[in-house]
Amino acid sequence: MFRTLQQIKDANKATGLYWFEPESMRFFKSRVSEKVYPTKDGGAYFVSSERGPSNVRAYTIRKCRADGYIRTAPCGFQAHKTRRIAHKCAAELRACFDAE
């Protein structure tokens, strides 16, 4: 189970992927919040932000699976206007999908 962003980065790299590589982050003008939301399936949600061609930064909830692969959460790419709202939604996603 991922409890830190560094654990997510390490798992992604160990899988042979480059999601967090500096060149990738620069290309997409990405930032990643340190706060993670561990899930019962061994993965975790986290929040990234990207600045598009319009120069507006928007926030995306990501899910790192237990095997290190990262996917965009169902709410979609850059679905949130603020970091606060994205984190609130990430916590709600975890609560919803981890409910027994």
C-alpha positions as CSV (number, residue, x, y, z in Angstrom):
1,M,0.0,0.0,0.0
2,F,1.4,3.4,-1.0
3,R,1.5,5.9,1.9
4,T,3.9,8.5,0.3
5,L,4.3,10.1,-3.1
6,Q,7.9,8.8,-3.1
7,Q,6.6,5.2,-2.9
8,I,4.4,5.9,-5.9
9,K,7.3,7.3,-7.9
10,D,9.5,4.3,-7.0
11,A,6.8,1.8,-8.1
12,N,6.2,3.7,-11.3
13,K,9.9,3.7,-12.1
14,A,10.3,0.0,-11.1
15,T,7.6,-0.9,-13.7
16,G,9.8,0.8,-16.4
17,L,7.5,3.8,-16.7
18,Y,8.4,7.5,-16.8
19,W,5.4,9.3,-15.4
20,F,7.5,11.3,-12.9
21,E,10.6,11.9,-15.0
22,P,11.7,15.5,-15.0
23,E,11.5,15.7,-18.8
24,S,7.9,14.4,-18.8
25,M,6.9,16.8,-16.0
26,R,8.4,19.8,-17.8
27,F,6.8,18.8,-21.1
28,F,3.3,18.7,-19.6
29,K,4.0,21.6,-17.2
30,S,3.0,19.2,-14.4
31,R,3.1,19.4,-10.7
32,V,2.2,16.8,-8.2
33,S,0.9,17.2,-4.6
34,E,2.7,15.2,-1.9
35,K,-0.6,14.1,-0.3
36,V,-1.7,10.6,-1.2
37,Y,-4.9,8.7,-0.5
38,P,-4.1,4.9,0.0
39,T,-6.7,2.4,-1.2
40,K,-7.5,-1.1,0.1
41,D,-6.4,-2.6,-3.2
42,G,-2.8,-1.5,-2.6
43,G,-2.9,1.6,-4.8
44,A,-3.4,5.2,-4.0
45,Y,-5.0,8.4,-5.4
46,F,-3.0,11.5,-5.7
47,V,-3.5,15.0,-7.4
48,S,-1.5,16.4,-10.3
49,S,-1.9,19.7,-12.1
50,E,-1.0,20.6,-15.6
51,R,-0.9,23.9,-17.4
52,G,-2.3,23.7,-21.0
53,P,-1.9,25.9,-24.0
54,S,-4.3,28.4,-22.5
55,N,-1.8,28.8,-19.6
56,V,-4.5,27.9,-17.1
57,R,-3.5,25.4,-14.4
58,A,-6.1,22.7,-13.7
59,Y,-6.1,19.7,-11.4
60,T,-6.5,16.0,-12.1
61,I,-7.0,13.1,-9.8
62,R,-4.7,10.1,-10.6
63,K,-4.8,6.5,-9.4
64,C,-1.6,4.6,-9.0
65,R,-2.4,0.9,-9.1
66,A,-0.4,-1.5,-6.8
67,D,1.8,-2.4,-9.8
68,G,2.9,1.2,-10.4
69,Y,0.7,2.0,-13.4
70,I,-0.9,5.4,-13.2
71,R,-4.4,6.2,-14.7
72,T,-6.6,9.2,-14.6
73,A,-9.5,8.9,-12.2
74,P,-13.0,8.6,-13.7
75,C,-13.8,12.3,-13.1
76,G,-11.4,13.1,-16.0
77,F,-8.4,15.0,-17.0
78,Q,-8.1,18.5,-15.5
79,A,-11.6,18.2,-14.1
80,H,-11.0,20.4,-11.1
81,K,-10.3,24.1,-11.0
82,T,-8.6,24.2,-7.7
83,R,-6.2,22.0,-5.7
84,R,-8.5,22.1,-2.7
85,I,-11.5,20.7,-4.7
86,A,-9.3,18.0,-6.3
87,H,-8.1,16.8,-2.9
88,K,-11.6,16.8,-1.5
89,C,-12.8,14.7,-4.5
90,A,-9.8,12.3,-4.2
91,A,-10.7,11.7,-0.5
92,E,-14.3,11.1,-1.6
93,L,-13.3,8.7,-4.3
94,R,-11.2,6.7,-1.8
95,A,-14.1,6.6,0.7
96,C,-16.6,5.6,-2.0
97,F,-14.5,2.8,-3.6
98,D,-13.0,1.6,-0.3
99,A,-16.4,1.3,1.4
100,E,-17.3,-2.1,2.6
